[in-house]
Amino acid sequence: MRLDGIDKKILDVLQSDAYITNVELASKLGISPPAMLERVKRLEKNGVIKGYVALVDPEKVGKPTFALVSVSLAVHQLTSIEIFAREINKLPEVLECHHVTGAGDFILKVALENIQRYEKFVLEKLTRIKGVDKITTMFILSTIKQTTKIQIE
């Protein structure tokens, strides 16, 4: 799907305010509400807009401890990657899992109650995934920048 200037503006606005009404969005971009609704629906249908979410404050829901975890597999083959991916998708503590290059094979972003819960997560869940060889953890002390907004040019 090719994005035109209006599509890009729609995406920019919606990434900042997904609560904006169709009428407000149409007014802001200078097009009619029916045309705006059609454009947004097309962006959704084509998977450009994947969904809408509420951003939750981790402290207020009891998950203030974040870790970035590098995981190396013993054997880096398709079967072991598929097993790891399937198992990691079952773990609600894992917010993100990225297959990466470099020293490790995967980088995980994990949210938990505290370091003790992280230890339990590693011992009872992560190390039990077949093929996991090495785990390196970095705890996030503070966050300088965090955004979900992708710059659309």
BELFENHU-V907774 format. One line per field, one symbol per residue. phi: phi as a letter, one per 30 degrees, with the letter a starting at -180 (. if undefined). burial: # if it has 16 or more other ideal C-beta (glycine too) atoms within 10 Angstrom, else .. A space follows every 50 residues. Layout:
# BELFENHU-V907774
phi=???
burial=???
This chain:
# BELFENHU-V907774
phi=.cccddeddedddddcbddededdddddcibdedddedddedddedidcd lbbcdcdeddcibdccbcbcbccdbcbedddddeddddddcddddbbbdb cjdccbcccbcbdaddddededdcbddddejdcbbbcbdddacdbbbcdc dcc
burial=......#.###..#..........##..#.#....#..##..#.....#. .......#....#.###.#####......##.##..##....##..#... ...#####.###.....#..##...#..#.##....#............. ...
